Amino acid sequence: MSSAQFAVVRLTNDQILENATGVGAPPQTWPRKELVVDLLHKTVYAFATGEVADALAARSGPGPGRRHAALRPGRHADVGPLPRHLA
């Protein structure tokens, strides 16, 4: 899901920068084949980046936030932070 969101942010960012600098044309004026290739490239990039980020994040096991959440599942106002030696 986050990879799809990143793809949308990436496309939006590109379009904003191109329009702001005047170096790009609006996508609706592009040839269809060029538009498809651009969208496909940016989508593959976003999902590949997400896979790499997930793999790097999973290397060392759950982070402090997940360990803290495992103490008591659900939302509880009385659960403080993890002790420093467990973080």
Buried (B, 14 or more C-beta within 10 A) or exposed (E): EEBEEBBEEBBEEBEEEBEEEEEBEEBEEBEEEEEEEBEEEBBEBBBEBBEEEEEEEEEEEEEEEEEBEEEEEEEEEEEEEBEEEEE
